[in-house]
Amino acid sequence: MTEPILADYPALVSAVMSIGEKLELHNDQRQWMNKEQAQAYVNLGRMAFQTLVDKGIIKPHDLAPYGLARMERYNRDELDEAMKSI
């Protein structure tokens, strides 16, 4: 008789849970973020974040030239550098 494919079911469940946890961590560390995600990443309120954008400390990347009007993205590495500079 052959052994069932899922003979070590607990180990499989453990491996899947471990992968899921790692994916969640990477989701929080995405390279490109929308405005709300960027604000949360640098732990600033809406007005404080906008002040830094207006002063050029935080750089938004505008996607309007590509037909995506009113869509900005923020780069995680640039956010890190901006926060280190203030």
Residue pairs with C-beta under 8 A, 6 or more apart in sequence:
6 12
29 76
30 37
30 76
31 75
31 76
31 77
32 61
32 73
32 74
32 75
32 76
33 41
33 73
33 74
33 76
33 79
34 71
34 72
34 73
34 74
35 49
35 60
35 72
35 74
37 74
38 49
38 58
38 74
38 79
39 45
39 46
39 49
41 74
41 76
41 79
42 49
42 58
42 79
42 82
42 83
44 52
49 58
52 58
52 82
52 86
53 59
53 60
57 82
57 85
57 86
58 74
58 78
58 79
58 82
59 74
59 75
59 78
59 82
60 72
60 73
60 74
61 72
61 73
61 74
61 75
62 71
62 72
63 71
63 72
63 73
64 70
64 71
